[in-house]
Amino acid sequence: QVRLVESGGGLVQAGGSLRLSCAASGPIFNINVMGWYRQAPGNQRELVASITGGGSTNYADSVKDRFTISRGNAKNTVYLQMSSLKPEDTAVYYCYAPRYGITYWGQGTQVTVSS
């Protein structure tokens, strides 16, 4: 069973920065894509950013030019550098990794941006 553990959430003022980390363990071979979703209260879970093993990235329009996704050298870790944070970025952020038709999720980490 693939296990994803996130860290790095917290409370930050608008305009500030946070860095989220997600480490994958277990049978992680053949995991290509890793990324982040977020879910705010009353909203559906939405894709924030994703990255392939080859380094190709994809971002939601709402975070382009503010967030940067990257992978660790061992490819089992994914990071989300968040800058110029806005109150509307407040949500629980979930790391995800699809493998053989199953999507694995982390437990989520809360990001709260105060105005």
ROKE-477643 format. One line per field, with one value per residue (C-alpha): residue in three letters; z, x, y. Coordinates in nm, 3 decimals, padded with zeros to 5 digits, always signed. Each point is the difference from the previous one (the first is absolute). Layout:
r: c(ALA; ...) $
z: c(Z; ...) $
x: c(X; ...) $
y: c(Y; ...) $
! end
This chain:
r: c(GLN; VAL; ARG; LEU; VAL; GLU; SER; GLY; GLY; GLY; LEU; VAL; GLN; ALA; GLY; GLY; SER; LEU; ARG; LEU; SER; CYS; ALA; ALA; SER; GLY; PRO; ILE; PHE; ASN; ILE; ASN; VAL; MET; GLY; TRP; TYR; ARG; GLN; ALA; PRO; GLY; ASN; GLN; ARG; GLU; LEU; VAL; ALA; SER; ILE; THR; GLY; GLY; GLY; SER; THR; ASN; TYR; ALA; ASP; SER; VAL; LYS; ASP; ARG; PHE; THR; ILE; SER; ARG; GLY; ASN; ALA; LYS; ASN; THR; VAL; TYR; LEU; GLN; MET; SER; SER; LEU; LYS; PRO; GLU; ASP; THR; ALA; VAL; TYR; TYR; CYS; TYR; ALA; PRO; ARG; TYR; GLY; ILE; THR; TYR; TRP; GLY; GLN; GLY; THR; GLN; VAL; THR; VAL; SER; SER) $
z: c(+00.000; -00.100; +00.288; -00.045; +00.292; -00.032; +00.211; -00.006; +00.033; +00.243; +00.048; -00.204; -00.078; -00.347; -00.220; +00.192; -00.103; +00.104; -00.125; +00.007; -00.017; -00.074; +00.040; -00.158; +00.142; -00.074; -00.353; -00.172; -00.314; -00.317; +00.162; -00.269; +00.091; +00.344; +00.098; +00.222; +00.029; +00.242; +00.152; +00.167; +00.221; -00.215; -00.318; -00.210; +00.004; -00.277; -00.166; +00.097; -00.177; -00.128; -00.120; -00.193; +00.064; -00.298; +00.151; -00.207; +00.210; -00.005; +00.208; +00.071; -00.151; +00.346; +00.123; -00.311; +00.059; +00.377; +00.071; -00.109; +00.011; +00.001; +00.063; +00.217; -00.155; +00.111; -00.168; +00.306; +00.139; -00.141; +00.115; -00.046; +00.050; +00.050; -00.022; -00.006; +00.191; +00.000; +00.241; -00.276; +00.011; +00.342; -00.023; +00.097; -00.244; -00.098; -00.164; -00.256; -00.214; -00.252; -00.054; -00.203; -00.006; +00.373; +00.134; +00.335; +00.228; +00.294; +00.317; -00.091; +00.149; +00.088; -00.156; +00.139; -00.147; +00.207; -00.155) $
x: c(+00.000; +00.136; +00.008; +00.016; +00.088; -00.030; +00.158; +00.050; -00.348; -00.083; -00.126; +00.149; -00.094; -00.107; +00.302; +00.205; +00.148; -00.021; +00.164; -00.186; +00.177; -00.133; +00.200; -00.111; +00.089; -00.087; -00.014; +00.070; +00.164; -00.190; -00.146; +00.030; -00.230; -00.015; -00.174; -00.227; -00.372; -00.172; -00.345; -00.151; -00.312; -00.308; +00.202; +00.096; +00.355; +00.196; +00.332; +00.269; +00.307; +00.153; +00.340; +00.117; +00.314; +00.152; -00.070; -00.298; -00.227; -00.362; -00.160; -00.347; -00.046; -00.065; +00.351; +00.213; +00.296; -00.048; +00.049; +00.282; -00.011; +00.317; +00.120; +00.284; +00.300; -00.126; -00.336; -00.190; -00.048; -00.200; +00.008; -00.233; +00.156; -00.281; +00.068; -00.213; -00.264; -00.356; -00.287; -00.171; +00.290; -00.126; -00.080; +00.111; +00.271; +00.027; +00.292; -00.098; +00.167; -00.176; +00.143; -00.151; -00.344; -00.010; +00.043; +00.172; -00.057; +00.176; -00.184; -00.005; +00.165; -00.182; +00.110; -00.162; +00.070; -00.114; -00.086) $
y: c(+00.000; +00.340; +00.247; +00.377; +00.227; +00.377; +00.271; +00.374; +00.148; +00.277; +00.353; +00.283; +00.357; +00.101; +00.055; -00.253; -00.333; -00.363; -00.318; -00.329; -00.335; -00.346; -00.319; -00.326; -00.340; -00.361; -00.144; +00.330; -00.138; +00.096; +00.309; +00.267; +00.286; +00.158; +00.317; +00.201; +00.056; +00.232; +00.022; +00.302; -00.028; -00.038; -00.043; -00.297; -00.129; +00.172; -00.072; +00.249; -00.135; -00.321; -00.115; -00.303; -00.201; +00.179; +00.340; +00.113; +00.218; +00.107; +00.276; +00.128; +00.345; +00.142; -00.088; +00.048; +00.230; -00.030; -00.371; -00.228; -00.379; -00.209; -00.356; -00.117; -00.172; -00.340; +00.077; -00.120; +00.351; +00.287; +00.359; +00.296; +00.340; +00.250; +00.373; +00.313; -00.192; +00.130; -00.065; -00.199; -00.247; -00.111; -00.372; -00.346; -00.103; -00.366; -00.173; -00.264; -00.264; -00.224; -00.349; -00.285; +00.161; +00.075; +00.351; +00.020; +00.299; +00.151; +00.094; +00.370; +00.305; +00.321; +00.326; +00.314; +00.342; +00.296; +00.335) $
! end
